[in-house]
């Protein structure tokens, strides 16, 4: 029985660790997305590379957001 209790407590710690890493990654991707949007706004002419980078950053952020919602993680 003691083995099972230890296994579940370790599993809970591991989940919390990965949840914390996901939250940190979400904050970083949001910053990247905001920076890409600012760069896109500051670009004088139509630059496909800048627009592509903005869309990639946006997609990555929303993918992580969806994953956090599935894992029922709340950001403070």
C-alpha positions in Angstrom: 0.0 0.0 0.0 2.8 2.5 0.8 4.1 2.1 -2.7 0.8 3.2 -4.2 0.6 6.2 -2.0 4.1 7.3 -3.0 3.4 6.7 -6.6 0.3 9.0 -6.6 2.0 11.8 -4.6 5.0 11.7 -7.1 2.5 11.8 -10.0 0.8 14.9 -8.4 4.2 16.6 -8.0 5.1 15.8 -11.6 1.8 17.1 -12.9 2.2 20.4 -11.0 5.8 20.7 -12.3 4.6 20.3 -15.9 1.6 22.6 -15.3 4.0 25.3 -14.0 6.2 24.8 -17.1 3.1 25.1 -19.3 2.1 28.4 -17.6 5.6 29.8 -18.1 5.7 28.8 -21.7 2.3 30.4 -22.3 3.6 33.7 -20.8 6.6 33.5 -23.1 4.6 32.8 -26.2 2.2 35.6 -25.4 5.1 38.0 -25.1 6.5 36.7 -28.4 3.1 37.1 -30.1 2.8 40.7 -28.8 6.3 41.6 -30.0 5.5 40.1 -33.4 2.3 42.1 -33.6 4.2 45.3 -32.8 6.8 44.5 -35.4 4.1 43.9 -38.0 2.5 47.3 -37.1 5.8 49.1 -37.4 6.6 47.5 -40.8 6.2 50.1 -43.6 5.4 47.8 -46.4 3.7 44.4 -46.8 6.2 41.9 -45.5 5.1 38.3 -45.8 7.8 37.0 -43.4 6.7 39.3 -40.6 3.1 38.4 -41.1 4.0 34.7 -41.1 6.0 35.0 -37.8 3.0 36.8 -36.2 0.6 34.0 -37.3 3.0 31.3 -36.0 3.4 33.0 -32.6 -0.4 33.4 -32.4 -1.1 29.8 -33.3 1.5 28.5 -30.8 0.0 30.6 -28.0 -3.6 29.5 -28.7 -2.5 25.8 -29.0 -0.9 26.1 -25.5 -4.0 27.9 -24.2 -6.2 25.1 -25.5 -3.9 22.5 -23.8 -4.1 24.5 -20.5 -7.9 24.5 -20.8 -7.9 20.7 -21.3 -5.6 20.2 -18.3 -7.8 22.7 -16.3 -5.0 25.0 -15.5 -5.8 28.5 -14.2 -3.3 31.3 -14.8 -3.1 33.9 -12.0 
